[in-house]
Amino acid sequence: MSPEPLHHPEVVRRTPAEFERARRSGEDVWLVCAYPGTTGFRKFPLPGAVPLEGPSGLETRFEGLDKDSELVLYCRCPEDKTAAQAAATWAGRTPARVAVLEGGWRAWPRKHGGR
């Protein structure tokens, strides 16, 4: 069995600037921390983000998502590995479009909470 590739070609990538433009223009975009549980979310928060799991997480809002919604998942991993894996999984579980924040938490501008 060969290892899963680091990049998932079926997953769209969005830069932080693209995400911010979409949010400012009123699109239904969600910034989602890709780590399971809430520990990763607490360690790597971004403004307006929700955790993937937990009482305030994406799974509790699942019914409100439709084809006009977009989930943009992020992580702190090199090459966005965790976010890409989570995005590939969620792409089959939701009618929403699914993307990965290119460069993840580290790419987010410092003024917005990243490093």
Buried (B, 14 or more C-beta within 10 A) or exposed (E): EEEEEEEBEEBBBBEBEBBBEBBEEEEBBBBBBBBBEBEBBEEBBBEEBBBBBBEEBBEEEEEEBEEEBBBBBBBBBEEBBBBBBBBBBBBEEBEBBBBBBBBBBBBBEEEEBBE
